[in-house]
Amino acid sequence: MANDHEDELSLHDLIEGPTRDLTAARAAAHSRPTSVDHEVDGTSGDPQGSQLHDRRGEGVGVGEEAESEGRRRVVLERLPASGALYRRALLGVVPGVGGRRGADVPGLELGVSGVAVDQRHLADYDRVCGFRLTDRLPATYLHVLGFPLSLRLMTSPGFPIPLTGVVHVANRITVHRPVEVGESVDFHTYAENLRPHERGRQLDVVLVGLIGGEEVWRGVSTYLGKERTAGGGPRRDRGDRPAPPAASARWRVTPRVGTDYARVSGDHNPIHTSKLGARLFGFPRPIAHGMWSKARCLAALAPRLPEAYTVDVSFKLPVPLPSTVAFSASPTGEGWDFALHSARDGRPHLVGSVR
């Protein structure tokens, strides 16, 4: 087990970036110069292109296209660098630095073309999340591949909820057909459905993956921005918690899950990687990424999944690091129901379905 103090970072470390995106091998594999306007696309400006998400989309320039369903569409030359965007988000919570929040979702859609899969990165992701090493991309990997584009949208000026401290409450992924290594993906992302919640406001961030102009994958992530004055009315009476289903597997979740998943996903939110970062946003210790929990459950079901399906999850209570979780799954007439609970007291972490 890692030393208890290995993940303890200072506030300066948090703002400068809690983890690195790449191993040296992956950095060398994708090194190339660029002259992109980084204020436009939110990338790091690294002249060596040394981060995974700095690589270019083939044959795509920075510019604007016609409106898409009333949204202004901006095409980026390449995927943004997540590290620079998290630094922007962290600086945004410093008093006197952060800008105003918008009253509605931005009328903006971001796109990028020709995103290829790095086989080494895919193998790293598979190992961290428990998938078998194959040339077929896990459904959750497309979320990781396009996540920097959504991250750029969520750090744009006036986005209605702050990225830092946001709570990922649900995620739905639809796989229209399998995607294989060697296929390049075009992504576009936008936000919709801003609505009140008993603890603040929530919205959906939609990420769509296309190959050859055909939609092959769609992800919808629901995020909650906590606010002191909630507009959603009184809290629901949750009543007695039902007993958890019988566990079919138990997994030990170590602190390395937080930092390892941050490296392979580009999601460097400090609530997952640092004791100090977690405390700053109300958690007594770091918590596992919700999308790691979803991926780990999906990996357990992988041999039984059809070619096309929708996997829908609601994230309940966070998985503290370290902890032991209990996984349960049961077949239905239409697919599978599954859940993740605390092995110690049965508290729910995640409930989901495959249809």
Summary of the structure (lengths in Angstrom):
residues: 355
radius of gyration: 19.6
end to end distance: 37.5
largest distance: 58.2
contacts: 1159
relative contact order: 0.14
helix: 25%
strand: 31%
